[in-house]
Structures are given as C-alpha cells and as structure tokens.
Amino acid sequence: MATATNPQPQPATPATFLDRAVPLISQFSVIPLGPKEKNPLVSSKLASRDPDVIEQWAAQYPDANVGIASDEEVLVLESDNLERLTELLSNEGVTLPKTLMACGSSPDRPHMFFKQTAKSREFGCKRLSGIFELRNIGQYVAAPGSIHPKGMVYRWLNDCEMVEMPDAALKALAHVAMEERQVFKKVADDGKTIFGEGDGRQQLLCSQAGRIWRGQDEDEFFEELQAFNLKRCDPPKEEGKVRDIVRYFVEKKKPFEPGVAIALNWENAAGETLEDVLREMNEEYCYVDDGDLVIRIAGAIMYKATNFREGGHMANRFFIEEVRTRRGTETREIHLGREWLKWPERRQVAKQVYEPGKPMFLENAINRWRGMGCAPKAGDVGPWKQFLEQLIPDEVARKWFEQWIAYPLQHLGAKLETAVILWSVQQGTGKTTIYRTLKEIYGSNAYKITETELHSDFNYWALDRQLIYADEISGGDKRATSDRLKELITGLEIGINQKHLAPVTIRNCFQFLFSSNHPNAFYLEPTDRRFFVAEVATVPKTFFGDVYYPWLDAGGAAYLYAYLLTLPMDGFNPHDAPPRTADKQAMIDLGRSDVERWIEERREFVGTAAEWLDEFRGRDFMRSRSTNLTESGMTAALKRAGGSVKRVTLGDKKPYLWSLDLQGSDHYLVWQERYHASHPKPETAAF
C-alpha cells in the first residue's frame, strides 16, 4: 500500500445523521459527532450498530456527523503521512495489505479499516506524531459522509473488503514508533531544528516542559515554555494548547531533578527514581503465574510475559535518566517492561478469577470483575413496565422473565441454569432494546455476539461476562447448536480460548439471552429444562421514540437496577425449569425430526427399540423406500422424546422395553399388559 488509490465515485453528500449512519451499521459501530465537527455527542463506549439506537440518535441529533468506533471487530489505523509511514514500514520488511480506506482532507492522510484479531485487541493504541495513530477499542474517526470542520466531506477511497491486521504489521508499527521517537529526541535536543505542523510539536513541547518544570509559578512556567514554542515551532503551537501542557504538569507532575528520570514514554516528564516508576507500575500491572501472563489492571487486559518483556504493549516505554560521565551528561534508556518483570517487588498473584461483586484482589488472585455499568438509583420504572407488558403480553411468562433478569443482579455471580429465547418474525419489535437496557446496567460485563462467534473455536467473548446476548440466531445445524449450548448454559466453569494466549479457565457466571426471527431457530428436546421461549409482540416505534428512549437516556437504567434489586422472587427457583409456554411447545414441534413426530403419535406403543424400529419401517409411506435409521438411532430418538425404559420379564426373556406413557417406576405387570396390547397375537383361522 504505497499510496492511496484514486477516490471512488461518491454519492451525493448525505444530508442527515440518519442518511450517514444507516449505510454503515452493517459493518461498523457508530456514534454521533457534532455537526461539522469531530467532537463526540455521546461516549464512544456507547457506539452501536442497532437500528433502534441509530433512529433515537437521529431524532436527537438530526444534523450530526458520524463517527466510526473501533470495537471488538474493527480496528482503525489513521495516517497523517501515508508515504512516510509506508517507507518506514518497508524498512521493517512489512507492507500493509489492501483494505477498506477513507479520508477527509487528503488521500495521503487516510483512515484504514482492519478486522480485529486477538493480537490486535490486546495491542492497545499506538501513535507516532505526524505519522500514524492506531485507534483501538474505545477510539473513533469521522466517517464518510461527515463534514470536516474546514468544509471538506469525508469520503471512501476504495471499495476493498476489510482484511485482518497482520501481526507483523503490529510489531513493525511498535518498532517504528520506538525508533522514530529516538530520532525525534536527538533532533529535539539539537537546539536548532524547527518543527512544523505534523512534525510532532506537541511531543516536543511536552518533552521540553518536563525539563524546565522546577516547581515555579504557573505564569512563569508558561512564559518559558511559550518562548521555546516561538523559537522552535513554525507555526507556533496555539497558546491555549501550551497552557494545557503547563496546567497538566503543574497539577500532575513532580518538578524535574537532575540525575533522575526526565521522560517516561517520551511524552510524560517525571521526577521519580527508577524504583518510584516501578512502584507506579505495580498500580498499573500484575503478573500472574498461571499462564505466565501480565494483566493491565485497568480493563483486565492480558499480555504474554514474553511480549511484555520484549516489545508489544511496552515497546516504547523507557525510563530515561541523565548520567554524569567524563564526557559530560548523557542519557540512558531502561526498558520498563523488562525491568519490572525482573524486579523482586513486582505485584504478583498465582491466578486470575472472575468473581462479580468481590474485591479486585483476593487471596493470591486478581479478580477480573471491574464493577457494574451504573449504580442503582430510586426512580420511575413505568416505561419499563409498559414496554415489558407490550413485548410479552402473557402475565405468567412476563413475571418469570423479569425475575430471571433480576436474580443475577440480586445475587452477583450467580449462575442460572436457564436461558431465554425471544423470537419474532418481524424485525424492530424491541428484542434488542432489552439487551441495550441491560447493557447499561451491566456495562462491560454484558456482550453481544453473532451466530458466527457463537460457533467459533475462539470464545474471547465469554471472558468477564455476566450476560451474553446472541443476536439473530438463524438455526443452521440446530442439533449441533443445542449440544454446544448445554454446557455453556449450565456449566460451572468455562475455558477461554484466545489467539496467541494460553487457555484460561474461569468460573462461568453469564446468562444467555437469545433473539431470532425464526420460529425454529433452536432444536429443543421435548423434555428440555433449559430454555424459556417467548414469541414477542411488536412494540410501536412511537413508544420507543416518545416514551422509552427518553426515559432510558434520562437515567432509566439506574432506576430499573434499583427496582430489580428489590423485585419479589416468589415462585422463582434458579434451579427449576422455566414455564413451558405454548411458544416453547411450538418450537419443540417445529424442531422434531420425522421419526420423533411419529414416536409422539404412537405414545400407546410399548416395545424394544428394535420393535419400535420395525413399526417405524412398516409405515405405509415408508414401505416403498428404505430408511437409514438404526436401532441405536431409534433408542436416541426415544430418549429425546422423553421415553422411559424398563426391563420386564416376557416368558423366558427379560428385554428392555420403551414407552412414552409409562414410567420406569410403574409396576412390571402394567408394562406386560401394555406390551401385549401393543403386540396382539394373530387370530387362528377356523376350519
């Protein structure tokens, strides 16, 4: 990717937020930005692909620009100088693959969109002033169709498919940033090089501020830094930006003392000794014996210790001190990742756990749980009740569903043995709104997955979750899906398998909420005890726009949280089967095979599995064709149909008999009688 390609033909500039956002949400999570601005109108953590959410934002911010947010699926690499970035990466033996690209002011300053990998998710954000900025989860860029503050329209540069960010490219970006910063420091220290726009003026001024900050008066500090700005920057950095740097150092940094650190991570001046910095790292990181991992405490992000030691996340973090030598004052670089790992006082535990509601550090363990998304607060929950009454009209089903939501909140860390399926042929009924509401309560402990992710060998999505929302399940191999879900729904532990990291086993604390537009999305056994099924009714969109979303945006999730914490749980047992709704029975019937439907029609029959198979093969419409069903297959079908088996004496034999109506506890004489009724002896002809 040496240069940007010629821009693709662009449609007319979208006039509204809705026009700009709707074409994007099939691929991207988006947020509203200020009209003709790049400032977000909501937190990037709320970025969404949900059409209902987009419509709500469109009503609130009709003229807004759109931001594309990096999330678990999409990573954005922004370059301010694509030609220079390409040259630097080429020196590392790396060429960026062709991928989807957009730009605002110039094709040489593109936004490049990549698919996330397990490696890129843990990589964090990286930047090199004037060259590139790797925007990872939680950051965003302005989307095509948005209007630049200077009047240009952001546009697509090509129509390529998004590709995965190569691991080699990540490593090269980290190395390039480190090397260029070393060059930058030498140039910055030469006392004469002039820095223009895009050359790293901010970085230069931060570095200089660390050198001249001695605890002086703020105005005096500003005058010194502004004089340096006027001398070394052309054009000079805005006065307000220089003031911001000064305030940051005055409020958060110790004054510089010769002989100790003058820079940390090349931008943050410090006055600490090396031991001071390592102790500060103990507040940021924790080593875990199990798996040889380092965890960044904020966000509980995992890194291989080898990556932490040799590069990756820590590639550009150095402790830099001035050392007096015979030749004068020289600087020495100490790689903080390696230094901290070999430091005997590093923070260290044996294992990591996930225990909602408990402290971050337990006995020789670090707890990955980082709190809920909001705090409970007493308030009006009328809109929630109206919404639920319209969505699930049946009172018994609605009560159980609300208790199912409430129980894990009243008992943090509890694992229910049931899951919920909400389905409707129509879209836009409000299924996703349930998740969006609960997401605000759970925060990062709730996560939305696709059917592809559900079946993937890599289940990163299950890490640190109390609620999993699987959206638009279509069915596919329904029996395979059913078998896979059994352990996920009721298992007490789960192994987390992520690329490039050793498997981790943690406690399974999450509940499953499924949605689908298909009445036969799941195969359910007739005796199933795991699933609650409700065909939901369509809630009018005017209710969402006029009542529900305004309530939710005004703090409704906190009100709902408080309400659910005190919801009466009479009649609800977390270990009991859910109500057997008519909707569930319909899904069971639709999922049955031909043989299972036939077994249900022959409930009065009693016989061995072989005799059941003979009966099945003797059906009228089967006489003209063969069947692949075997005796073991019939046994499995009888089990799935809820049949009972009992060993019964019949003459000189004691076969195992199957029945759908009889129980194994019934007297053997009852079984004998029903068996003989099922196998009448042929009448003898009279002569």
N, C-alpha and C positions, 0 to 999 in steps of 0.2 A: 504494500500500500504506500507507494512513494508519494503520490499526490492525490488530491481529491479529484474525482471524476467530474465531468460536466454536470451541472444540476439537471435533474429530471424535469420534464414539463410539470408545472404546478397548477393545481386548480385555483379558481378564484379564492382570494383570502377569506377564510371563514369569518362571519360577522359576529358570532356569539360564542360564549363559553361552550354551550351545548354542541354547536357545529364543530368546534375544535376538538372537543373531548371524545365524542361518541366514536369516531373512526379509530381512536387509539386504544380503547379499553379492551379490545380482543387480545392485545399483546402487552399492554403496559398498565401499571398503576399510575394514576394521575392525581394532581391536586390543582386547585385554582390559585393563580397568581394575580397580583394587582393588574388592572388594565394598563397596557403599555409599560408594564414593569416586570421585574424578575423576583419581587418580594412575595413570599407565600401568604395567602389569606387564611390558611389553616396549617396546622403542623404537618410536616411531611410524613410523620408516623401514621397519619390518617389516610394516606394515599390509598386509592380504591379503584377497582375495576367493576364495581357493582353499578348497573344502570340506575337503580333506585337512588343511590347516593349521588350519582352524577346529575340526575334530574333535580335533586334537592339543592345541590350547589348552584345549578343553573338558575334556579329560582332566586337564590340569594345574591349571586354574583353574575348577572347575565352577560356583562361585557368583559369578564375576566380572561386573562391569558391562561394557558395551561402549562403545568409543569409535569414532566415525566420523572417519576421517582425510581431510583434503584431499589430493588426489593430482592426477595429470595430467588427470583427467576431472571432478573435483568440487571446488568452492570453497565455503567456508562464511563467511557474514557473521553475526557474533553481535552482538546489540544489547542493551545494558543499559537502554536507554530508547528504545523504538521511536517513541514520539510525538515526542520531541525530535529524533531522527535524521530522521524524516520531514519535520519542519518545516525543519531545516537544509538537507536536500536540495531541498526545494521552493523555498527561496530561491535555489538554484542552477539552478532550472528543470528538475529531474530528479525523476521518480517511479520508485521501484523497481518492476519488473514482478512480477506474481503468480507465486510459485514455491513449491516444497515448503518447509514450515516445521514446526519442532518447538519445544518449550520444556521447561523444568524447573520453576522455581518460579512463573513468571507468564507469561501470553501477551504481556505488554509487554516481555518480555526473551527474544525468540525466537532460534533458530538458523535462518538462511535458507540453503537449499542451491541453488547455481547450477552450471550446466555451465561448465567452464573454456573459455576462448578463448586464442589465442596471446598476446593483450594481457594478459589476467589472469594468465597463467602468469609473465610477466616482471615483473608489477607488484609482487610481493613481498607482505609483510604490512604492514598499516597499523592503527593504533589511535588512538582518542581516548578517554581515560579517562572512564568513566561513560557513554559514548555508544555506541561500537561498537568491534569488533575484527574486522578482515578476516583470517581464518585461511587462509593459503595452504599450499602443499605442505610437508608435514612437521609441520603442526599438526593438532589434533583437537578435537572436542567430544564430550560424553557423548551417547549415542544413546538414542532412545525405548526404553522398557522397562527402562532402567537406573534405579537408585535413588539419589536425591540424598542427600548427607551429612545433610541435615536431614529426610529421610524421604519427601519427595515423589517421585513417579515421573515421569521424563521421558516426554513423550507427543507425538504428532503433533498439529499444529494444523489441518492440512488434508490433502487428498489430491491437491493440484495436481501437474502434471508439472514437473520441473526445467527451467528455461529458462537461456539463456546470460546471463552477467553483462554488461550493456551497457557499452561503452567509456565512454559519457558518465557512467555511474554511478561508474566507477572514478575518472575525472577529478574528479568532484564530491566523492567521499569524500576524495581527497587535499587538495582545496582547503578543504573544510570543516575537516579536521583542522588545517591550517595556520592558518586564520582563528580557529578556536576556541582554539588554543594562544596566539595573540597576545592574545586577550581574556583567556584564563586568566592570562597573565603579568601583564597590567595589574592584574587582580583580586588575584593573589597578592602583588603588590608594594604594594598599598594599605595593608597593615599591619593591617587590621581585619576583612576578610571571613572568615567561619567556613566551613570546608569539612566537609561531612558525608559519610556513606558514599555512594560513587558520584560524588562531585564532583571526584575527582582528588587525593585525599590523598597517594597515593604520588608523584605528579608534583610536588606542592607540596613535599614533604619532600626529594625529590632535588634540586630547584632550590635550596632553602634550604641543603642540605648543601654544594652547590658554592660558595655564598657564604661559609660560615663555616669551611670546611676550610682551615686555615692550617698544617697540619703538627703540630698539638697532640697530646697524649696521647689515645689512643683513648677512655678513660673520660671525659675532659674533653669531647671531641668529642661523645660520646653524650649527656652531660648537657645540652649546649647545644641539640642537636637535639631531645631529648626535651622540653625546656622549650618550644620552639617548637611541637612536636606538641600539647602540652597546651593551649597558648594558642589555636592556630588550627584545630584539628581537633576536631569533636564528632560522634560519639565519637572519641577519640584512636586513632591507628593502634596496633596491637598492639606491645608493647615489643620482641618478637622481630623484627618487621619493621623497626623503627627500627634495631636492632642490625645487621641485614643491610645496610642502607643505609650505615651507618657503616663496617662492615668493607669493603664494596666500595670506598668512597672511599679508605680507608687503604691498601688493597692495590693499587689500580689507578690512582688519580688524583693528579695533581700538586696541591699546595696553590694556592689562589687568590692571584693577584697583581693588584691594581687596574690598569686600563688595558689588560688583555688579555682573552681570552675568558672569559666567565662561564658560558656554556652552549653546548652543541653538541647540536642536535636536540632542544632544550628540556628534555631529561631528563638528559643526561650533562654534568656540570660538567667543565671543563678549565682548565688554566692555560697553554695553549700560545698562541703568537702565531699569526697567520693563516698564515704560512709553515710553521710547525710542523704545523698541521692539514692543509695541502695536501700536505705530505710524507707524513703518515699516510695520506692518501687514495691516494697512489701505491702503498701497500701493499695497498689495497683495490680499486683500479680501474686499467684500462689502456685507452688509446684505440687503436683500430685504423683505419688509413687505409682499407683495403678495406671498403667498405660504410658508412663514416662511423659507426662503432659505438663504444660504450663497453662493456667487459666487466668485470663484477664478478668478481674473481679467484676468490673462494670460490664454487664451483659453476659457474664459467664462464657466468654468465647475461649475455645480450646486451641492450643498450638502444640505441635510436636516439640519436644525439648530440643531436638536437633535443629529444627527451623529457627527456634527462638535464639539458639546459641550462634547459628551460622548466618542468619540473614532473615529474609521474610519480613515479618512484622517489625523486628528490631534492627533491620539492616542499616537504618540511618540514625540510630540513637547512640550517640557517643558522649562520654564525659570528656570535656576538653579543659585542660589546665595549663597554666603558664609555668614553665620550669626555667629557673635561672641556671645558665651554663656559662662556661668561659667565653663562649661566642656571643653571649647576651641572652635575651629572653626568647625562648622557643615554646611552641605549643606541643602537647602530647595528647593523642586520642586514645581513649579506652572504650572498647565496645561494651556497652552496658549489659547486653543480653548475656554474653559470656561471663562477665564479671559477677553479675547477680547469681547466675546458676552455680558458680563455684564458691560463692560467699557462704560461710557456715551458718550465718544467721538469716538466710532467706526464709520466707514463710513457706511452710511445707506441711502437707497432710498425707494420709495414706490413701484416701479415696474421695470421690465426689458422689453426692447423693442429690436426690430431688425430693424435698420434704416441705410442701406448701404450709405456710403458717409458722414455720420454725426458724430460729436464728440462722444467720449466714454461716457461722462456724459452729459445728457440732463436735463431738468427741472424735478427734483425729480425722475430721472430714470437712469438706466445704459443701455447703448447701447451694445448689444452683438456682433455687427459687429466689426471685427478686421482687416479690410483692405483687399486689393486685393493680389493676389499671386505674381504679378510683377508690375513694373512701366512701362508705355508706353515709347517707345524709337523709334525714326525715323530709318527706315532701310528697307531693301529689303523684299517685300512680294511676289515676283514672285513665289516661291514654293507653297505658299498657293493658289494663283490664279490657278496655274497649277493643283493642287490637286482637287480643287473645280470644275474646268472645266471637269475633267475626272470623278469625282464622280457623278455630276448632269449635264449632257450634255445640258438639256433644259435651254435656256438663261433666260426666264421669271421666271421659278421656282428657278433657281440659284440666281438671283438677289434678289427675295423676301427672300429666306433663309438667305442670307448674311445680309440683312437688319434686319431680325428677330434676328440674333446674335448680331448685332451692337446696336440696340435700347436700350436694358437694360444697356449697357456699357456707352452709351451717356447720359442716364438718370438713374443714380444709384438708385435702389429701385423701379423702375417702374415694374408694373405687367402687362405683356401681357395677352391677353385673348385667346391666341392660343398656340398650342403645335405642335411639329414636330415628324413625324414618318418616319424613314429611314429604308427601308427593302430591303433584297436581299436574294434569296435562297442560294446563295453561301456565305461561310464564308471568312473572310480575305479581304473584299472589301475595308475597310477603314472607316467603320461606327464608330468603337471605336476610331480611330485616331482623329476624330472630337472632341470627348469628351476629349481625352488626351490633345489636343492642348488648348481647352478652360479651362481645369482644371489648366493649368499653369497660365492662366490669372486670374482666379477666386480664386485660392488657395483653402483654406478650405471652401470657400463659394460654392463650387461645390462638388457634391457627387454622387457616383454610387450605384444604388440599384438593387436588383434582383426582379423577379416577386413575390417571397415569401414575401419579405419585403414590396412590394407594397400592398399586401393584408393583412398584419399583423395588429393586433389591436394596436400594439405599433409602433408609427411612429417617433421614435427618429431621423430618417434620414432627416426629414423635418425641423429640428431645425437649424437655422442660415445658410440657403441656398439661393443662387441666381440662381443656376442651378442644376436640378436633371436629371441624366442620368439613365434611366431604360433600362437595357440591356437584350437582348434575351427574349422578351415578346413572349409567345407562343400562347396566345389566351385563352385557358381554358374556363371559363364561361365568354364569351365575353360581353354579355349584362350587367352582374354584374360589370365587369371591367369598361365598358363605363359609367355606372351610378356613380360609385365611382370617376371616373376621372373628371366628370363635375365640381364638386365643387372645386377639387384640382387645376384645370386649371384656373378657373375664380374667385374663392372665394377670398375676400379681407383679410380674417383672417383665421388662422388655429389653431386648438387646438392640442398641442403637448402632447402625452400620453407616458410617460416613466415609466418603472417599478420602484416602491419604491419612486416615486416623485409625488407631486401633479400636476395635469394637468396645462399647461401654454398656454395662448392664445397670439399669436403674429401676426404681420402683415405678410401676405403671399406675399413674394417677389420673389418666384422662378418660373423659366420657366421649362417646361418639354421637354426633348429630349428623344425619344424612338428609340430603334433599335430592329429589329426582322428578323428572317429567314423565316417567314411565311407570305404569301400574304393575309391571312385572320386573322391576329393577333388581329385586333380590329373590334368591331361592330360599324359601323358609320351609323347614320341615313341619309337618303337622303338629308335632309335639314341642315346637320351639318355645323356649322360655326367655330368650334374649331380647327380642325386638318388640318395640311398640310402634304401631303403624297408624298413621292418620292421613287420609286424603283431605287436604286443607281446602278451605273455601277461598274465593278471590276477595281480597280486601280492596275497596275502591281507592284509586290513586289519590283522589281528592282528600281522603282521610289522612294519607301519609303527608301530603304537602301542607294541608291546613292544620292538622292536629298533631300527628305523631312525631314527625321530624323536628318541628319547632320545640316540642316538649323534650325530645332527646337532646337537642343542641343546647337547651337551657339547663342541663344537669339532670335529665331524666334518668340516666343510668345509675347515678348515685342514689336517687330516690328509690329506684327499683331494687338496688342492692340492699338498702335498709329494709324494704318491705319483705324481700325474700329471706332475709336473716331471721325474721320473726314469723314467717309463714307457718301455720299449724301443719304438722306432719301426720295427723290422724289417718290411720288406714294405710300409710305408706311404709313398706319394708324394703330396704335396699337389696335384700336377698330374694325377694319374691318375684315371680314372673309378672310382667306388665299386664294390663287389661287386654283380653282377647277381643279386640274390636272387630266389627264387620269388615272394616278396611283391611285388617290383617288377614282375616279368613279369605278375602278376595285375592290378596297377593299370594297366599298359600296355594289356592286353587289354580291360579294362573301359572304358578311355577312348577306344578306337578307334571311328571312325565306321563306318557300313555299308560304304562304299567301301574303307576301309582293311582291314577284315576280309576283304572279297572279294579284294583285292590279295594278301593273305597266302596265301589259298587257291590262287592262280594263280601261284605262285612260278616255275613252269616256263615261263611265257609270256614271250616276247620280242617287242617291237614298239614302234612310235612311240607317243607319248602319245595321238594320235588313234585308233590301233588299239586301245590299252588301253581308251579310252572306248567304242569300238564294241562291244568284248567285254562291257564292263560293261552297256551298254544292251541287249545281246542276251540277258541272263539271263532264264530262264523267268518268274520272278515280276515282272520289270520290263517284259515285253512289253506288258502291258495298261495301263501308265501311263508318263508321261514323267518325265524327271529334269532338274533344273536344273544338274546337273554339267556344267562346260565343259572344254575341252581344257586350259586353264591350271589349272583346279581339279584335274584328274587329274594334271598334272605336279607340283603341290604335294603331292598325296597320295602319289605315288610317291617324292618326296623324303623325306617324313615316314616312309615305310615302310622307308627305308634303301636304296632302289633306286640302281643305277648307270646312267650314261648313256654311250654311246659312238657316235661317228659311223662308220658302216660302209657300204662300197660294196655296193649291191644293183643289179646291172645298170648302167643309166645314171644311177642316182640314188645320193646319199650322205645318207640320212636319219639322224637321231639316234634310236637305239634305247634302250629302257629294259628293265632286267632286275633281278630281286631276287636271283638266284643268281649271276650273273656279275659280275666286277669290271671296271672300266674298263681295267685293265692286261692283261686276258686277250686272247689273240690274236684278231684280227678274224675269222679263219676259224671259230673256236669260236662267235663271235656269229652269223656267217652260218648255220652249221649249226643253231643253236638257233632262229634266226628262221624258217628254212624248216620246221623241225619244228613250230613254232607256227602256221604258215600252210600246211597241206598243200593241194596243188592238187586240185581236184575231179576224180574219175575220169571218163574219157571213155566214154560208153555204147557198147557193142559191138552191131553190126548183123549 
